[in-house]
Amino acid sequence: MRQASWLLRVILRDLRIGVGTNTVLQALHETEAMEMYNKSTDMKAVITELVTGTLPSKTLIGSAIRPQLCKPCDSLQKASDEWTRGKTEERETKIDGVRMLVHHQLDGTVMYFSRQGNEQGSTRGFGMLTTSMKRFLPKDAVFDGEIVVFNRALNKMEPLSMLMGTLKSLANEEDITITKGLMVLYIIFDLIYYKGHDLITLPLRERHKILAGLSFGPSGLTEAVAVVPLLPGVPVMGKLWSIMVDTQDVLMKLDSIEKTYKSSVHENGEEGIVIKDLTSLYTLNGRTNAWIKIKPDYLSNGGLEVDVVILGVRQDKGRLFQCLLTGVCERSSSSASDGNDSYKTFCWVSSGITKQMYTEIEHHLTPLLDYTVTSTPKNIDATGEEKPQAGIKDPSKSLVVTILADYRLLSSSRFSVGVTARFSRVKCIRHDRAPESVATVDELVEVENSNKKLKCN
């Protein structure tokens, strides 16, 4: 019986032994193993080299390396007071795109690696950019940046949700620059390998100098794909997205950070800001105080906080209740509930669900699930694009959860509300609230303009 249980847990990917990659590598070799793995993400190669007693130097180019990540910061005061005091820093607009390490090898091969070290050229369609990348990028180099969609007519970056559709249009040889006024930009903010040399041990300021000396070919507005470097004080597509700041006075620095943040988020509608220490080295697969990011949903009262009702579930990582389809009430916010409320689908959420939450959700929802999902109940308005594995038979008996998300709602035809949340995560289960008390469609429309808290008193 125990063997069958173990086999089932392996199949469901629910075999949790509390040992991760870091633990295994540190047991093999306290220092070099993790460093080697960060340069290749090839566990078999690392173990083989360690067992043979050799620790050869690995070159970064052509290896499935994972980039340095930003550490989230939940306070402008902390950004000024604790993490950036006395440092000369770069402040960047946080770009809403796909993080990508692009390798252009000497033989002309172009490789694309995601932040998880996964190859993306053939598996996700980024390979259709290769012709342009070969034209624009110098060879024998590894670049770190974001791939985004830029709207030439509006002179702004479009949401991440538009990227894959735009790439598909390019693959179909559509002229997106004429028909849609769009172009795909690869915005490079770091250079970690060049001409046979790993640059990760150089300060960011020095890496910027090398990046500034490179030529990236034509990048005019007539191009469907362009490559542009993101450097302090250098405009990108007519906008200044990066500045250098050297303010030693703490009060002046806080005021300066607040102005940068408000300009990026509130005035220009961007995702947030990134602050980088110009003296810092590049840490592969690491989050350090040298790079921090500040977004509305990280700050107290800075993002969207809304009560929603669970309308369906979908399996994630072998757990059925790990991904929740949520919705809001269709009734007008000024009307009282008559006990027959209808609900519209709003967003999927899978982050933030603790073990205790999962147990409570599973216990409460299991008797309410309908696995046929051939049609939705009359009081649920769905588009048919949500595709839950199981729906809730009676939403009036479902659970209410509070979710946190980016304050910017995205237009979406996938959900019946017509908008959806970005970066959503569960904050808590609201046993004290009935489904009819959740946020309404009217309130979601209002939050697009006012960014107020919803139903969380």
C-alpha positions as CSV (number, residue, x, y, z in Angstrom):
1,M,0.0,0.0,0.0
2,R,2.8,2.4,0.9
3,Q,4.5,1.7,-2.5
4,A,1.3,2.5,-4.3
5,S,1.0,5.7,-2.4
6,W,4.6,6.7,-3.3
7,L,4.0,5.9,-7.0
8,L,0.8,8.0,-7.0
9,R,2.6,10.9,-5.4
10,V,5.3,10.7,-8.0
11,I,2.7,10.8,-10.8
12,L,0.9,13.7,-9.2
13,R,4.3,15.5,-8.7
14,D,3.4,15.7,-5.0
15,L,6.6,14.0,-3.6
16,R,7.8,16.6,-1.2
17,I,11.0,15.7,0.7
18,G,12.2,19.2,1.6
19,V,15.4,19.0,-0.4
20,G,16.0,21.5,-3.2
21,T,18.7,22.2,-5.7
22,N,20.7,24.4,-3.3
23,T,20.7,21.7,-0.6
24,V,22.0,19.0,-3.0
25,L,24.7,21.3,-4.5
26,Q,25.9,22.5,-1.2
27,A,26.3,18.9,0.0
28,L,28.3,18.1,-3.1
29,H,30.6,21.1,-2.8
30,E,30.1,24.0,-0.5
31,T,31.0,26.8,-2.9
32,E,32.0,25.8,-6.4
33,A,29.0,23.5,-7.1
34,M,26.4,26.3,-6.9
35,E,28.5,28.6,-8.9
36,M,29.0,26.0,-11.6
37,Y,25.3,25.2,-11.7
38,N,24.4,28.9,-12.1
39,K,26.6,29.0,-15.2
40,S,24.9,26.0,-16.9
41,T,21.8,24.8,-15.0
42,D,23.0,21.3,-16.0
43,M,23.0,19.2,-12.8
44,K,24.3,16.1,-14.5
45,A,27.4,18.0,-15.9
46,V,28.1,19.6,-12.5
47,I,27.9,16.3,-10.7
48,T,30.1,14.5,-13.3
49,E,32.8,17.2,-13.0
50,L,32.7,17.2,-9.2
51,V,33.0,13.4,-9.0
52,T,36.0,13.4,-11.3
53,G,37.6,15.9,-9.0
54,T,37.9,18.7,-11.6
55,L,36.4,22.1,-11.4
56,P,36.9,23.5,-14.9
57,S,36.0,27.1,-15.7
58,K,32.8,27.4,-17.6
59,T,32.2,30.0,-20.2
60,L,28.8,31.8,-20.1
61,I,28.1,31.9,-23.8
62,G,26.0,29.0,-25.0
63,S,25.2,27.8,-21.5
64,A,21.7,27.9,-20.0
65,I,22.6,30.5,-17.4
66,R,20.0,32.2,-15.2
67,P,20.1,36.0,-14.8
68,Q,20.4,38.2,-11.8
69,L,17.0,39.1,-10.3
70,C,15.7,42.1,-8.5
71,K,14.8,42.0,-4.8
72,P,11.2,43.2,-4.1
73,C,11.1,46.3,-1.9
74,D,7.9,47.1,0.1
75,S,8.7,50.6,1.1
76,L,10.1,53.8,-0.6
77,Q,11.6,54.6,2.8
78,K,13.4,51.3,2.9
79,A,14.7,51.8,-0.6
80,S,16.2,55.1,0.5
81,D,17.2,54.4,4.1
82,E,18.3,50.8,4.2
83,W,19.3,49.5,0.7
84,T,20.7,52.4,-1.3
85,R,22.2,54.8,1.3
86,G,25.5,56.3,0.1
87,K,25.5,54.5,-3.2
88,T,25.6,55.9,-6.7
89,E,22.6,54.3,-8.3
90,E,20.8,53.8,-11.6
91,R,17.0,54.1,-11.7
92,E,15.2,52.4,-14.5
93,T,11.5,52.1,-15.5
94,K,10.5,48.6,-14.8
95,I,9.8,47.1,-18.2
96,D,6.7,45.0,-18.7
97,G,8.1,42.4,-21.1
98,V,9.7,38.9,-21.2
99,R,13.1,38.7,-19.5
100,M,15.5,37.2,-21.9
101,L,19.2,36.4,-22.1
102,V,20.2,36.4,-25.8
103,H,23.4,34.7,-26.8
104,H,25.0,35.6,-30.2
105,Q,27.8,33.1,-30.7
106,L,30.8,33.5,-33.1
107,D,29.3,31.0,-35.6
108,G,26.1,33.2,-35.8
109,T,24.0,30.9,-33.6
110,V,21.4,32.9,-31.6
111,M,20.1,31.4,-28.4
112,Y,17.3,32.6,-26.1
113,F,17.2,31.7,-22.4
114,S,14.4,32.7,-20.0
115,R,14.9,33.7,-16.3
116,Q,14.5,30.0,-15.4
117,G,17.3,29.0,-17.8
118,N,14.9,27.4,-20.3
119,E,15.6,27.7,-24.1
120,Q,12.9,29.8,-25.7
121,G,13.9,30.1,-29.4
122,S,12.2,26.9,-30.6
123,T,9.8,26.2,-27.8
124,R,8.0,29.6,-27.5
125,G,8.5,31.2,-30.9
126,F,11.1,33.8,-30.0
127,G,13.3,32.1,-32.7
128,M,11.4,34.1,-35.3
129,L,13.4,37.2,-34.1
130,T,16.7,35.5,-35.0
131,T,17.1,37.2,-38.4
132,S,16.9,40.6,-36.8
133,M,19.1,39.6,-33.8
134,K,21.8,38.5,-36.2
135,R,21.6,41.9,-38.0
136,F,21.7,44.0,-34.8
137,L,23.6,42.2,-32.1
138,P,27.4,41.9,-32.1
139,K,28.8,38.4,-32.1
140,D,30.4,36.5,-29.2
141,A,28.3,38.2,-26.6
142,V,25.5,37.5,-24.0
143,F,23.0,40.2,-23.5
144,D,20.5,40.6,-20.6
145,G,17.2,42.5,-21.3
146,E,13.5,42.5,-21.9
147,I,11.5,41.8,-25.1
148,V,8.5,44.1,-25.3
149,V,5.9,45.4,-27.7
150,F,6.2,49.1,-28.4
151,N,3.3,51.2,-29.8
152,R,4.7,53.8,-32.1
153,A,1.5,55.7,-32.5
154,L,1.0,56.1,-28.7
155,N,4.8,56.2,-28.0
156,K,4.5,53.7,-25.1
157,M,5.1,50.1,-24.3
158,E,2.1,47.8,-24.6
159,P,1.2,45.2,-21.9
160,L,3.0,41.9,-21.8
161,S,-0.2,40.1,-22.8
162,M,0.2,41.5,-26.4
163,L,3.7,40.1,-27.0
164,M,2.9,36.5,-28.1
165,G,0.1,37.7,-30.4
166,T,2.5,40.2,-32.0
167,L,5.2,37.6,-32.5
168,K,2.6,35.4,-34.2
169,S,1.7,38.2,-36.5
170,L,5.4,38.7,-37.4
171,A,5.7,34.9,-38.0
172,N,2.8,35.2,-40.4
173,E,4.7,38.0,-42.2
174,E,2.1,40.6,-41.3
175,D,3.5,44.2,-41.5
176,I,2.7,45.2,-37.9
177,T,4.4,48.5,-38.2
178,I,1.8,49.6,-40.8
179,T,-1.4,47.7,-39.8
180,K,-1.1,48.1,-36.1
181,G,1.6,50.7,-35.4
182,L,3.6,48.2,-33.4
183,M,7.1,47.0,-33.2
184,V,9.0,44.5,-31.1
185,L,11.9,45.9,-29.0
186,Y,14.7,44.0,-27.3
187,I,15.7,46.5,-24.6
188,I,19.2,45.6,-23.3
189,F,20.1,46.7,-19.8
190,D,23.2,44.5,-19.2
191,L,26.1,42.8,-20.9
192,I,27.5,39.8,-19.1
193,Y,29.9,38.2,-21.7
194,Y,31.8,39.8,-24.6
195,K,34.7,38.7,-26.8
196,G,35.8,35.7,-24.8
197,H,35.4,37.4,-21.4
198,D,32.9,36.9,-18.6
199,L,31.9,40.3,-17.4
200,I,30.0,39.3,-14.3
201,T,33.0,40.3,-12.0
202,L,33.0,43.8,-13.4
203,P,30.9,46.6,-11.7
204,L,27.7,47.6,-13.4
205,R,29.2,50.9,-14.3
206,E,32.0,49.2,-16.2
207,R,29.6,46.9,-18.0
208,H,27.5,49.9,-19.0
209,K,30.6,51.5,-20.5
210,I,31.3,48.4,-22.7
211,L,27.6,48.2,-23.7
212,A,27.6,51.9,-24.6
213,G,30.5,51.4,-27.0
214,L,28.7,48.7,-29.0
215,S,26.7,49.4,-32.2
216,F,23.3,47.8,-32.6
217,G,22.6,48.7,-36.2
218,P,19.5,50.4,-37.5
219,S,16.7,50.9,-34.9
220,G,14.4,53.4,-36.6
221,L,10.7,53.5,-36.3
222,T,10.3,51.8,-39.6
223,E,11.7,48.6,-38.3
224,A,9.3,45.8,-37.1
225,V,12.0,44.6,-34.7
226,A,14.7,46.7,-33.1
227,V,17.4,46.4,-30.5
228,V,18.1,49.3,-28.1
229,P,20.4,49.6,-25.0
230,L,19.0,51.0,-21.8
231,L,21.6,53.3,-20.3
232,P,21.4,56.1,-17.7
233,G,20.6,59.5,-19.4
234,V,20.2,58.0,-22.9
235,P,16.7,58.3,-24.3
236,V,15.0,55.2,-25.7
237,M,12.4,55.8,-28.4
238,G,12.3,59.5,-27.4
239,K,11.8,58.7,-23.6
240,L,14.2,58.7,-20.7
241,W,13.8,55.4,-19.0
242,S,17.0,55.4,-17.0
243,I,18.8,58.0,-14.9
244,M,21.9,58.0,-12.7
245,V,21.5,59.5,-9.2
246,D,24.3,60.3,-6.7
247,T,22.4,61.8,-3.7
248,Q,24.1,61.2,-0.3
249,D,21.6,63.1,1.8
250,V,18.9,60.6,3.1
251,L,16.0,63.0,3.1
252,M,16.8,64.3,-0.4
253,K,17.2,60.7,-1.6
254,L,13.8,59.7,-0.3
255,D,12.2,62.7,-2.0
256,S,14.0,61.9,-5.2
257,I,12.9,58.2,-5.2
258,E,9.3,59.3,-4.5
259,K,9.4,61.6,-7.5
260,T,10.9,58.9,-9.8
261,Y,8.3,56.4,-8.6
262,K,5.3,58.7,-9.0
263,S,6.5,59.8,-12.5
264,S,6.9,56.2,-13.6
265,V,3.8,54.7,-12.1
266,H,1.2,57.4,-11.7
267,E,2.0,59.8,-14.5
268,N,3.2,57.3,-17.2
269,G,1.3,54.2,-16.1
270,E,4.4,52.0,-16.0
271,E,4.8,48.8,-13.9
272,G,7.2,50.3,-11.4
273,I,10.9,51.2,-11.0
274,V,14.2,49.4,-10.5
275,I,17.1,50.7,-8.5
276,K,20.6,49.3,-9.2
277,D,23.9,49.9,-7.4
278,L,26.4,51.0,-10.1
279,T,29.3,49.5,-8.1
280,S,27.7,46.0,-7.9
281,L,28.8,42.8,-9.6
282,Y,26.5,40.6,-11.6
283,T,25.1,37.7,-9.4
284,L,23.9,34.8,-11.5
285,N,20.6,33.4,-10.4
286,G,20.6,35.6,-7.3
287,R,18.5,38.3,-5.6
288,T,20.6,40.8,-3.7
289,N,20.1,44.3,-2.3
290,A,22.2,45.6,-5.3
291,W,19.1,45.4,-7.5
292,I,15.7,46.2,-6.1
293,K,12.3,46.7,-7.6
294,I,9.4,48.8,-6.4
295,K,5.9,48.1,-7.7
296,P,2.5,49.3,-6.5
297,D,1.4,45.8,-5.4
298,Y,4.5,45.6,-3.1
299,L,3.6,48.7,-1.2
300,S,1.1,49.0,1.5
301,N,-2.2,50.2,-0.1
302,G,-0.3,50.5,-3.3
303,G,-2.0,47.9,-5.4
304,L,-5.4,46.3,-5.9
305,E,-7.0,44.5,-3.0
306,V,-10.3,42.9,-3.8
307,D,-12.7,40.2,-2.4
308,V,-13.7,37.6,-5.1
309,V,-15.7,34.4,-5.1
310,I,-14.2,31.1,-6.3
311,L,-16.1,29.8,-9.4
312,G,-13.8,27.0,-10.6
313,V,-10.5,25.2,-10.1
314,R,-7.7,23.9,-12.2
315,Q,-4.9,21.5,-11.4
316,D,-1.4,23.1,-11.0
317,K,1.7,21.2,-9.9
318,G,-0.4,18.1,-9.3
319,R,-2.8,19.9,-6.9
320,L,-6.4,20.4,-8.0
321,F,-7.2,23.4,-5.7
322,Q,-3.9,25.2,-6.4
323,C,-5.3,27.3,-9.3
324,L,-8.6,29.1,-8.6
325,L,-11.0,30.8,-11.1
326,T,-12.4,33.8,-9.4
327,G,-15.3,36.1,-10.1
328,V,-17.2,39.2,-9.0
329,C,-20.8,40.0,-8.6
330,E,-22.8,41.2,-11.6
331,R,-25.2,43.2,-9.5
332,S,-24.9,47.0,-9.4
333,S,-22.9,48.1,-6.4
334,S,-25.7,50.4,-5.3
335,S,-28.3,47.6,-5.2
336,A,-29.0,45.2,-2.4
337,S,-28.6,41.5,-2.9
338,D,-31.9,39.5,-3.4
339,G,-30.2,36.2,-2.9
340,N,-30.1,35.3,-6.6
341,D,-27.0,37.1,-7.6
342,S,-25.1,36.3,-10.8
343,Y,-21.3,36.3,-11.2
344,K,-18.8,37.2,-13.9
345,T,-15.4,35.6,-14.3
346,F,-12.5,37.9,-13.4
347,C,-9.1,36.1,-13.1
348,W,-7.1,33.0,-12.3
349,V,-5.0,33.0,-9.2
350,S,-2.5,30.4,-7.9
351,S,0.1,32.3,-5.9
352,G,-0.1,32.9,-2.2
353,I,-2.0,29.8,-1.3
354,T,-0.5,28.4,1.9
355,K,-0.8,24.7,3.0
356,Q,-3.5,25.7,5.6
357,M,-5.4,27.7,2.9
358,Y,-5.2,24.8,0.5
359,T,-6.6,22.4,3.1
360,E,-9.5,24.8,3.9
361,I,-10.3,25.4,0.2
362,E,-10.2,21.6,-0.5
363,H,-12.5,20.8,2.4
364,H,-15.0,23.5,1.6
365,L,-15.2,23.1,-2.2
366,T,-14.9,19.4,-2.8
367,P,-18.7,18.8,-2.3
368,L,-19.5,21.7,-4.6
369,L,-17.5,20.7,-7.6
370,D,-19.0,19.8,-11.0
371,Y,-16.4,17.8,-13.1
372,T,-18.5,17.7,-16.2
373,V,-18.1,21.4,-17.0
374,T,-20.3,20.9,-20.0
375,S,-22.2,24.1,-19.2
376,T,-21.9,26.8,-16.5
377,P,-24.7,27.4,-13.9
378,K,-27.3,30.0,-14.9
379,N,-25.9,32.4,-12.4
380,I,-22.3,32.4,-13.7
381,D,-21.6,34.4,-16.8
382,A,-18.5,32.9,-18.5
383,T,-16.9,33.3,-21.9
384,G,-16.0,29.6,-22.4
385,E,-12.3,30.5,-22.6
386,E,-11.6,30.0,-18.8
387,K,-11.6,26.2,-19.1
388,P,-11.6,25.1,-15.5
389,Q,-11.2,21.4,-14.8
390,A,-14.1,21.6,-12.4
391,G,-16.7,24.3,-11.8
392,I,-18.7,25.3,-8.7
393,K,-22.3,24.0,-8.9
394,D,-23.7,26.8,-6.6
395,P,-21.6,30.0,-6.3
396,S,-23.7,31.2,-3.4
397,K,-22.2,28.4,-1.3
398,S,-18.6,29.0,-2.5
399,L,-15.7,30.6,-0.7
400,V,-14.7,34.2,-0.7
401,V,-10.9,35.1,-0.9
402,T,-9.1,38.4,-0.8
403,I,-6.6,38.7,-3.6
404,L,-3.8,41.3,-4.1
405,A,-2.7,42.3,-7.6
406,D,-1.2,45.1,-9.7
407,Y,-3.4,48.1,-9.6
408,R,-3.5,48.2,-13.4
409,L,-6.3,46.0,-14.8
410,L,-5.8,44.5,-18.3
411,S,-8.5,44.3,-21.0
412,S,-9.3,40.7,-21.6
413,S,-11.9,38.9,-23.7
414,R,-11.0,35.6,-21.9
415,F,-13.0,36.7,-18.8
416,S,-16.6,37.9,-18.9
417,V,-15.9,41.0,-16.8
418,G,-13.8,42.2,-19.8
419,V,-10.8,42.9,-17.6
420,T,-8.4,40.8,-15.5
421,A,-5.8,41.2,-12.8
422,R,-2.0,41.0,-13.2
423,F,0.3,39.3,-10.7
424,S,-2.6,38.2,-8.6
425,R,-2.1,36.3,-5.3
426,V,-4.3,35.1,-2.5
427,K,-4.0,37.2,0.7
428,C,-6.5,35.3,2.9
429,I,-9.8,33.4,3.0
430,R,-12.8,35.5,4.1
431,H,-15.0,33.1,6.1
432,D,-16.8,36.2,7.4
433,R,-18.1,37.2,4.0
434,A,-20.8,35.6,1.8
435,P,-20.3,35.4,-2.0
436,E,-22.9,38.1,-2.6
437,S,-20.7,40.6,-0.7
438,V,-17.8,40.4,-3.0
439,A,-16.7,43.2,-5.3
440,T,-19.1,44.1,-8.2
441,V,-18.4,44.7,-11.9
442,D,-19.2,48.4,-11.3
443,E,-16.5,48.6,-8.7
444,L,-13.9,47.0,-10.9
445,V,-14.6,49.5,-13.6
446,E,-14.2,52.3,-11.0
447,V,-10.9,50.9,-9.7
448,E,-9.4,51.3,-13.2
449,N,-9.5,55.1,-12.5
450,S,-9.4,55.4,-8.7
451,N,-7.2,52.5,-7.6
452,K,-9.2,52.2,-4.3
453,K,-9.5,49.2,-2.0
454,L,-12.5,47.0,-2.6
455,K,-14.6,45.3,0.0
456,C,-11.8,44.6,2.4
457,N,-12.9,46.6,5.5
